[in-house]
Amino acid sequence: MLRLPNLLMVFLIQWVPYWYVLRPAILKSGGIPLLTERSFLLLTSATVLTTLAGYVLNDYYDRFNDAMNRPKLAFWGRILTPSFALLMYALVVGAAHWMAFMVDRTLRPHDHWPLWVFPGISFLLFLYAWVFKCTAVIGNLLVSFLCALAPLVILLPEQRAIWLTSFVEPETIHQAIALVWLYALFAFISNFLREQVKDLQDFPGDAACGCNTLAVLKGPRFAKKPAGMTGVLLSVFLGILMMFWKETQAPEWQLIAGVCLLLIPSMLATIVIYRSNGKPDFDKAAFLIKVIMFSGVFLLLRSWPEDIVTAVKEFVATFPE
């Protein structure tokens, strides 16, 4: 019900870019970051709780589909009553908005962005669960767009620090911002592929419940073609990224890890989707996509803290020649 691995991913895709990309760039340029450990925790808590509220509401509307697609994992209606899901949604979304209020009270931004960003995301998640999830492509694009927003939110509290330091060390700041946007683009493409594969996995239940996804409207044989094209797009994107790493003298171990954990799984997932014959193949593709998404959170970093680099080198040194 809680989808803890997904919530962990939401936290990591904000934590890693902020503490290892944006904040170091601001400090290196002589700026003073606005976020502290406490205010960052409030920000990520608001993001994670908003995501959790979306999951609860989505499961409520999906309870009949889930009873057919994944009966052993279906929660609402099997363990707890559907009406309790609405109560839980109200409590979680209320807690998320309270966290957003605390962020606004702590940071005091002139445009009060926490008071409209998080309610806006909650509203879009409500529209997704209520209307757009059972539409062809639109629902996939919407939820992928919301996933891409997660790393971009960390730019909002540091707007002034970014503006001031861009006059001192423009190249450093621009590279940091570009990397945060790279995280957003990676999140969008990889999640869009995951959503397309998920529609193929859920085809039987969606068809029985009248959920008009692309797989239901056109059939799985047709729907796996655009999913495969998205897999090709992701593979090309990662291939270009590997070439960029090589041209910019990225550490050899990072390049090898990128090929093994990002590029190869992306190509394999694409092949599996194109050659799929049923749900087991789509399950394999979904697993490969999860490997890509989790690995990318860490491998997209351009500079690694010395203690992490040392630990990786010591681990690699334990392997025999």
ABEGO torsion letter per residue (X at the ends): XAGAAAAAAAAAAAAAAAAAAAAAAAAAAGBBBABBAAAAAAAAAAAAAAAAAAAAAAAAAAAAAAAAABAAABABGAABBAAAAAAAAAAAAAAAAAAAAAAAAAAGBAAGAAAAAAAAAAAAAAAAAAAAAABBGAAAAAAAAAAAAAAAAAAAAAAAAAAAAAAABAAAAAAAAAAAAAAAAAAAAAAAAAAAAAAAAAAAAAAAAGBBBAAAAAEAAAAAAAAAAAAAAAAAAAAAAAAAAAAAGBBAAAAAAAAAAAAAAAAAAAAAAAABAEAAAAAAAAAAAAAAAAAAAAAABABBBAAAAAAAAAAAAABBX
